[in-house]
Amino acid sequence: MPEINQNLEQENKVIVKAYRSLLKSIRRSVDKNDRILIRQAFKLSLEAHKNMRRKSGEPYILHPLAVAQICAEEIGLGVTSVICALLHDTVEDTDITLDLIRLKFGDKVAVIIDGLTKISGVFDQPDRSIQAENFKKMLLTLGDDVRVILIKLADRLHNMRTLDSMSPKSQLKIASETAYVYAPLAHRLGLYALKSELEDLSTKYLQAENYKYVKIRLNETKVQRNKYIRNFIEPISEDLEKEGFDFEIKGRPKSIHSILNKMKIQNVSFDEVYDLFAIRIIVNAAEDGEKSDCWKVYSIVTDHYTPNPDRLRDWVSTPKANGYESLHTTVMGPKGRWVEVQIRTKRMDEIAEKGFAAHWKYKDNGQIDDNGLEGWLSRVREILESPDANAMDFLDDFKLALYSDEIFVFTPKGDLKKLPAGATVLDFAFDIHTDLGNKCIGAKLNNKLVPLNHQLNNGDQVEIISSGKQKPNEEWLDFVITAKAKSKIREYFKHIRLKASAMGKEILERKFKNAKVPFNSDALHILMKHFKLKTVAELYYQVANELIDRTKIDIEEILNSEKNKAPELHQTQKLKPNATLPNDAVVLSENEANMEYAFSKCCNPIPGDEIFGFVTVGEGVKIHRTSCTNALALMSNYGYRIIKAKWANAQNTVQKAFLSSIKVSGIDSVGIVSIITDIISKQLQVNMRSISINSHEGMFEGNIVLEVYDTLQLENIMSAIKNASELITVNRTDLS
């Protein structure tokens, strides 16, 4: 008994310490009334959660306290948000009602808690993952109060920081959701520090080995990196002091996620990533002199180091839509290394770290001082207004829009429009009005005629040319990139298809009636299979548009012939394990242990890769690498179909070869192919299944499919090829 009391006493001390830490973290002055309200919220939450514990075993109250502290300290939100963060789980998880919260804390707090409860209701159920429809619902809550989503992001950040206590399956589900939606949303809202941490924490669980490797290498190179940074900033600091600037210079490493991304996209090793860190110069400037001070600092930097003219980014003159302001340049530093330099004022730095919470100062009534966020939200709402819009398409389009860079173009009257980089004339037309997009045939770009698929550049002045005879074309979906344009084009064709389907259904009903055959789902499915179509809707559509010759639709003959084939059809559809793949290489979780599995062709995992299982419809379990390009989307949208999978113990199984592919490239020289094949076949005695090498303008590139036992053997092969010649680069690729 004394031991239990001692534990409770210790826990109470931890809770009190966390509460005091929260009070200290509230930046702006807190008056007596605010302190009373915060204390009431804390007491209510403490009482509501008194018998609850987290998976880690700690008292549940530490979670809302941590979320409240993130809101105050890391996002910069005020008292209302702190109160809401303390109470964010109470209506969902306890007996506390929304009416009680409204009575004690007022309407604004009740509205935000209601929004947070609705989000939790659709997102945080243990047996389901982010579904596209639910994501749309979450975005709709943005219209009520943006603090709903900011508190939700703080909640997600704390959950990610404490993810170690969850099961491996839950870790994959939560980490993939975070990388797929929450990190891009934090990016769009300008919360760069939060976005980077969410990405890194996701990578920690989705690519555990790669994460550990980069983390170790960053620690190993820390001393020499810091020495380089000191040498780099020394002459700049001296000149800034001479000019009388009040400034701060930071050198910080890039996030592990961004380093891994560079390694993957640029096909380079850790040692070949040149910009492992960025230099940030922050000056204290009066608001009316901010722009000129930033350019003065730029001038001092380029007096010492030569800039790369292609890498100058001026977000001081034209800020990003999420409020981000900064001047970025890449300069040639000592020892021939490129160094990224970010120049900004103190105000700009706070916006860059804390996003909208810093840029749009919240008042007690929840109003926002700027319409930039409202402009973005109104575009989101416009897409959401269409009840028929396909939710999965919407989510994919919206996610792309979250991360896209921006260009600035002008209307004929000189109004500024912000669009994602890569936007076309047609995207611009849809941005102005749906009807203009549907009838767009081209544009006058800076007084020159261009087609509707022409990509726009910064500073272009665009006048849309339309025609009453023009109608949307499905090929438009291949080149428009904005969520609005894609959704409106899909909406148009969905409407057309619905009309056609209704007509097709009428035609078939008449044919069934004439043949005196019942018009039911069984008969329609037989007809659908006869014409090799996947859906009944497609059957109706093809009949209406005469893509199926109506004269060849003999209902009785088709039904009889298909019924005779039915047993044979049933047999061919039964799942057969692929005989060429090892059938005892992977161990699935207990409940699914007896299910048949196959290795996914999109990423072809081999022993040593981190893997998971995905339960398909009709094809058993597909095994994917956690780093597979499709993994994030699968885990985020179909989390309930993800199962735990691991490689069987090699000692208990016969070693079997797996197919894996590598890409080799480099400078073409005599005997280069012979060097590569000798290493693989003769030195390492590995079987090559196929090899294709092409040479063009002094460079060669090729793909080799190998039979290997695990990732260790594959890495040895790649290292041996790299070490054989400095003219060769080699990387693992997915089998096509």
N, C-alpha and C positions, 0 to 999 in steps of 0.2 A: 504493500500500500504506500509506504513512504516513497518508493521508487516512482510510482505513478504520479504522485503529487509533485515530485521533483521534476519529472518530465513536463508536466503541465506548467509548472512555474517557469521552466526554461523556455517553453514555447511562448508563454505570455510575454517574456522579456523580448523575444525575437519580434513578436507582433508589435509591441510598443515601440521598439527601435525602428521598425519599418514605417510606422505611422509618423514618428517624428521626422524621419528622413523625407517623407512625402511633404510635410509642412514646409521644410527647408527648401524643397525643390520648386515651390510655387514662386515664380520669378517676380511677378508684380506684387505690389503691396496688398496684403490681405487685411481688411478691416475686421472689427469685432464680430459683425453680423456674419461675414463670410466664414470666419473660424467656427462660429456656432453651427452653421449649416454643414460644414465639412465634418465636424465632430458628430453631428446627428446622423449624417450619411454613413460614417464609419461604424457607429454604434449599431445602426439598423442592419448593416451588412454583416457585422460581427455576430449579431444575434441570429440572423437568418441562416448563416453558414456554420453555426457553432458545432454541429455534429458532422460536418462534411470534411473530407480530406481529399487531396489530389492523389494522382497515381504514385507520386513520389513518397507519399506518406505524410507530407507536411500539412498543416492546417490550411483549409481552402482560402481563408481570408487573406493570406499572403498574396494570392493571385490578383484579386481586385486592387489591393494596395500597390502592387507592382505595376499594374496597368495604369492606375491613376498617376503614378510617378513618371511613367513613360510619357503620358499625355502632357504633364506639366513641364518636365525637364527636357525631354528630347524632341517633343513636337511644339512646345511653347503654348499650350492651351491654358485657359483660365479656370476660375473657380467652378463655373457651371459644368465644364467638362470633367473636372476632378470628381465632383459629386456624382455625375453620371457614370464615370468609370468605376467608382466604389460600389455603385448599385447595379452595374450592367448585367449581372447574372441573377439578380434577386427574383424578378418576375418570372423568369424562365425556370429557375431551379428550386424556388422556395415558395412559401405560402404568402409572401408579400404581394399585394395587388397594385395595379397601376393607379387605382383610385387613391390608395394610401400614399403613394409617392407624390401624386398631384396635390393632395391635401398638405403634405409636409414641406414639399420643395417647389411647388408651382407648376404651371402648364408647360413651360419650356423644357424643364427636366423630364417631365412625363412624356413629352413628344419624342425626345431623344431616346429615352429608355424603351419606349414602344418600338421605335425603329430598330434598336439593337436586339430586342426580343424577337422581332419578325425575322431579322437576318439569322439569328441563332436557330430559329425554328426550322429554317430550310437548309442551313449549312452544317450545323454541328451535330447532326445525328450520327451515331457511331457506325451505322450500317450503310451509309450512303455518302457520296462524295459530291463535289460541286457539279451540279447539273446546270446546263445552259439556261433553262427556264428560271432556275433559282437565282442565277447570276443576274438575269434581267430584273428580277424582283429587287435584288440588292441595289442595283443602279437606280431604280425608281425611288428608293429611300433617300437618295442624294438630293432629290428635289425638296424634301422637307427640311433637312438641316445637314450640312456637310460634316458636322461634328460626329454624326452617326458613323460615317465611314472612317473618320480619323481615329475614333475610339476603337472601332473594330480592328483597324490596322495595329493599334497599340496592343490590343488583346492578342492578335495573331503573333506579334513580335515576342511577347512574353511566352506564349505557348511554344514557339520555335526555340527560345532560349532554354526551355525546360523539357525538350522533346526526348531526352535520353531515357526518361522513365517510362516511355510508351513502348508498346510492342513493335517489332520490326515492320509488321504490316501497316500499323497506324503511322509509323514514322514515314514510310514511303508515301502513303495517302496524303498526309498533312503537308509533307515537304513538296510534293508535286503540285498540290493546290496552291501552295505559297508561291512557287516559281511560276506557275501558269497564269495566275490572276492577281494575287496580292502584291507581289513585287512590281509588276507593270503598273498597277494602280497607284502604288506609292510613287513611282517614277512620274506618272502623269500629274499627280497632285504636288509634285515638286519636292517630295520628301527624300532627297538623295541619300542622306546618311542612313535612313531607315530602309530604303530600297536596297542599298548595298549590303546591309546586314542580313536582310531577308534572303537575298540571293546567295550569300555565303553560307548561311545556315541551311538552306535548301540543298546546296551542293554538298555540304558535309554529310548528308544522309543519302542523297541520290548518287553521288560519285565519291564514296567514302575513301577509296584508295588514292584517287587523284587529288582529293582535297588534302589528305595527310601529306602526300608527296610535296605539293606546292607549299604547304605550311612549313614543313621541315626545311625546304630550300630557301624560303624567305628568311627564316631564322638564321640559317647558315650564312647568308649573304648580308645580314643586317649591319655588321660592323663596317664592311667596305662600302656598303650603300650609304650609310650615314656620313662616312668620311667624304665620299664623292659629293653629297648634298652640301656639306659644310664648305667645301672648296668652290662649289658652283655659286652659292648665294653670297659669299664673302664680298666680291667686288660690287654686286648689286646693292647690298646693304650699305656699303660705304657711300655710294652715290645718292641713295635715297635719304640718308642722314644729312648729307651736304645740302640737298634740296629742301630739307626741313619737313619731310613727310613723317607723320605719325603712323607707323606701319608694323605689321607682323608677317614673318615669312615661315611657312610650314613646308616640310617635305614629308609626304606620306605615301606608303606603298599602295599600289592599286589593289583592289579587292581580289581575293582568290578566284572568285567566279569570273571576273573580267580577264584575269591572267589565263585561266583555263580556256576561256572563250577564244582569246587571241591565239593560243597554242593550237586549238582545233581549226579555227577559220584560216589562219595563215600557214597551217601545217608545219609548225616549228616546235623545237624543244624549249624547255624552260630557259636554258642558257641563251637562246636566240631571241627571246622577247626583250626588245630594247627598252621599252618604256614601262619598267616595273614600278615606277613611282612618278608622282607629279609634284611640281613645286607650286605652292599657292601663295600669292602676295596679296595681303589684305591691308588696305589703307583706310584711315579714318578721315572721311571727307565730308564737307558740307554738301547737302543734297543738290544745290544748284551747280556745284563744281565737280560732281562725281565723274561725269563722262570725260572731261578734260584731264582730271587727275589720273584716271585709268590709262589714257593715251600717253601721258607724261611718263608713267611707270613703264609702259610698253617701250617707249623710246629709250629709256635707261637700260632695259633688258637687252634690246637689240643693238645698243652701243657696244655691249660686251660679247654677245653671241649672235651668230648669223641665223635669221629666221627662215623657216621653210614657207615660202609664199602660199603654197597650196594648203597649209594647215592653220591658217588664220581664221578664227571664228569670232565674229563680233555680235555678241548678244547684249551688248551695252546699248548700242544704238537702236536695235530692234529685239526686245526681250522675247523669250519663248512664251508660248501660250500659257504655260503653268507658272509664269512670273519669274523664271530663271534669268538672271542678268550676270554676265561675266565676259571677260575678254580672254580667249584661249589662243595660244600660239605654241608652235613647236620649234625649238632652236637647237643648233648644233653646239653641244657642250664640250667640255674637256674630254680628251681621249676619243674624239670622234663619235660621241654618243648623242643621239637625239633625246631631248628633254622637253616634256610638256610643261608649259607655264600657264597658270590661271591667274588672272589679275581682276580683282574686284574690291568694292568698298565693304565696310563693316555691315552696312544695311543689306547689301547684295548677298553677303556671305550668310547672314541669318536667314534670308529668303531661300538660298540654295540648300541650306541644311534643314530648314523647317517648313519650306513650301508655303502653302496657302495660309497655314496657321500664323505665319509671320507676316505674310503679304497683305492678307485681308484681316485687319484687326477686328476680332469679334467684340461686338457690343453686347450688353445684357439682353437686348431683344433679339440677338442672333442675326442681325443684318450684316451684310458684307459691304465693304467700302469700295469694291471695284467690280466691274462687270466682265472681266476676263474669264473668270471661272464660270460665271453664269452663261457666257457665250458657248463655252465648251459643253456645259450641262444641257443647254437648250438643244444642241446638235444631238446629244445622246438621247434626249427625250423624244426628238423627232423620229429617230430610228425605232425607239420603243413603242411609238404610237401605233405602229402597224401590228395588229393582233395576229395576223397570219404569217408574220415573218418567221422563217425557220430559225429556231433558237441556237442550234449548233453553228450554223453559218454566221449568225450574228456574233456569237462569242469569238469565233476565229477572226472575223473582220475587226471586231472591237479590240481584241488583244493586239493585233498588228498596229492599230491606230494609237494604242497606248504608248508604244515605244518609238513611233516614227519621228524622225527629224522633220523640221518644218521649212517651208519656203514661203516667201511673201510675194504675192502678185496683186495687180491692180485692175479694177474695173475701168471701163472707158471714162467714167466720171472721176477717177482717181481715188476711189475708196479702196482701202487695204484689205486683202483677204489672206488668211493663213490657211495653208493646206499642207498635207504631209509631203515630204520629199518623194518625187516619183509620180506625183499627181499629174493627170492628163487634162486636156481641154474638156473632156466629158465630165471628169470629176468636178471641175470648176463650174460647169453648167448645172450639174445636180446640186452643188453647194448653194447656188443662187436660188433655184426653184426646180421642183421635180418636173413640172411641165416643160421647162426649158431644156432639161436633161433629156427627156423623152423625145423631143423634137430637134435635138442638136444635130447638125450635119457637118460642122467645122467651126473655125474661128478666124478672126483677124488678130494675129499676134504681132504687136508692135507695127500694125498696118500691113502685115504680110499674111496671106492666106495659108492656113495650116489645117491638116485633117484632125478629126476629133480624138484620135489616139496619140496626138503629139504631146510629149512630156514637157511640162512647164518648168521654167527656171526662175530663180530669184529676180524680182524686178520686172518681170514680163507684164505688159498691159494687154488684157484679153477682152475681145468683143465677140460674144457668141453669135453664130449664124444659125438660124433655125428654119425649119420648113414644116408646114402643116401636114405634108405627105409622109414625113419621117416617122418611123416606129422603132422601138428598141429592138436590138439584135442580140441573140444569146452570146455571140462572139464578144460583145462589149465587156462581159464578165472577165475576159482574159486580160484586159488592160486597165480597167478602172481599179483604184486601190482604196478609195475611201469607203468606210462602212455605209455611209448614206447612199452613195451611188450603187453599191452592190445590192443593198437591201431593196432599193426602189426598182432596180432592173429585175431582181428575182420576184418581187411583188407583182410586177406587170405580167411576167410569164406564168406565174402561179394562177393569176386571174384568167389568162388565156387558156391554160391547161384545164382549169375547172370547167370553163364553158365547153371546151372540146370534149372533156370526159362525160359531161352530162349528155351531150349529143351522141357520143359513142355508146353510152349505156342504153339510150333509147333505141338505137339501131339494132344492138344485140338482143334487147328484149323482144323486138318485133321478130327477129330471126328465130329465137327460141319458141316464140308463140306459134309461128308458122310451122315449125318442126314438131310442135306439140310435145316439147321437152320442158320440164320444170326449170325455171330461171333461178338457180341457187348458187351458193358459194362453192360447193363441190364441183359443179359443172364448169363454173368460171375458172377454177384453179386448173382443171384439166385443159381447158382452152388456152389458158395462160402458158402452161408448160408446152403445149403443142407448138405455139409460136415463139417459144424460148424467151419469154418475158418474165421479169422479176415481180411485177406488181399488177394487180387488176386495173389500177388507175392507168398504167402504161398501156394496157390492152385497150381500154376505152379510148385513150388518146390516139393510138395508132389506127383504130377503126374509124374514128371521126375524121382524121386527116388523110384517110385512104393510103396510109403507109402499109396496111394490110389490104390486099385486094378483096373487097367485100364479096365478089362473085365466088371466091374460093373458100368462103366460110360455110361449109356444109356441116351443120351442127351434129346431126346423127352420125355421120361418117367419122368425124373427129373424135367424138365421145367414145364410140365403139373401138376405134383403133388404139386410143390412149388407154382404155380400160384393159385391153389385152396386154399392153406393155407394162402395166402397173407393177406386177411383182418384180420384173427386171429393174424397173426404175427404183424401186425401194432398196434393192440390193446395192445398186451403184451409189446410192446416196449415203450408205452406211460408212461411217468413218473407218478408214484403214490406217494403221500406223505405218509410217514411212520405214520400209525395211532397211534402208541405207543408213538410218540414224540409230545411235545407241539407245536401247529402250530401258536401260537401268542407270543412266548417267545422272539423272536428276531425282531428288527426293522432294515430293510436294507435301504441303501441310496435311495433318492427320485426316481432316474431313474430306480432302480431295485426293488422298494417297492412291486410290485405285483408278483415277481418271487417266485416260490416254492423253499423251502430250506430244507435241511436235515443236521443233525449233523454228522460230519466226524467221522468214526470209528477209525481212527488212533490216535485220541487224546481225543475224547468224552468230549467236553466242557460242563461246567455247569455254571449257573448264578454266576457272580463274577469273572470268568475268563476273561482276555482280549482276544477279538475275532476279526476275520475278515471274510469276505465272499470270496469264490473263485468260479467264474462262470465256471462250467464244461461243457463238450460237451454232451448234451443229458440227463443230470441228474440234471438240475437246479443248485442252489447255494449250495455249501458245506460250513458249518461253522466250522472253525478251531480255536484252541487256538493260540495266537501269539507265544507261547513257544513250539508249536508242532514241532516234529523232522522234519516234511516235510515242515514247514512254510517258512524257509529261501529259500529253492530251489524253491518253488512255487512263492513267492514274487519276487525273483531275476530274474527268467526266464520267468514268465508270469505276470509281473506287471500290464499289461493292463486288466487282468481278475480279479484283486483284487478289491473288493468293500467294502465300509465302513459298518460295522455291529455293533450293540450294543444291550444289553439286554433291553427288554421292561420294563417300570416302573412296579415294582411288585404290586403297589397299584391298577393298572388298569387291572391286569390279575389274573386269578385264579391260586393259587400256585399249581405247578405240580412237580412230582418227576422226577429226572434225574438219570441215572445210572452212578456210578463212582466206581473206583476200588482202593483198598489199598493193599499194601504188608506188611505183618507182619513177623518179624524174630527175633531170639534171642536164648537164652539158654533154652533147653527143661527142663521142670520141671512139677511135678504133678499138674494138674488143670490149666495149662497155657491157654489152649483153652477155658476152662470154664470162666476164668477171662475175656478174650476178648469178647466172645459172650454175657456174662451177661451185660457188659458195653454197647454194641451196642443195644441189644434187650430190656433188662429190664430197665437199668438206663436211656438211651437216647431214647428208644422206636423208634429205626430206623429199617426199614425192610431190612433184608439181602436177596439178590436175590440168591447168591451162596457163598459157602465157601469151600476151599480146603487147608488142612494143611498136610505137610510131615515132618517127623522127620528122622534125619540121624546123627549118631556119636555125640549125645548129643546136636545137634542144631535143631531148627525147622524153617520152612519157609512156608508161605502160602499166598493165595490171597483171598480177600473177596470183592464181588461185592455188593454195597449198593445202596439204593434208597435215594437220598438226594435232598434238595431244592436248595442249593447254596454252594459256597466255604466256607462260614463262618461255616455252619453246619458241613461240612466235616472236617474243621480244628479243631472244637470242639471235634469231635469223635476221631481224631488222638491224640489230646492233652490228652484226658481222658485215652486213652489206654497207652500212654507213661507214664503218671503220676501214673498209677496203678502198674507198676512194672519196676524196672530198668533193668530187664532182657529182656525187649521187645523194639525193634525199629520198627517204622511204617513210611511208606512213601506212597505218592500217586503214582499210576502207570496208564498207559494207558490201556484201555480195549483191550484185544486181539481179 
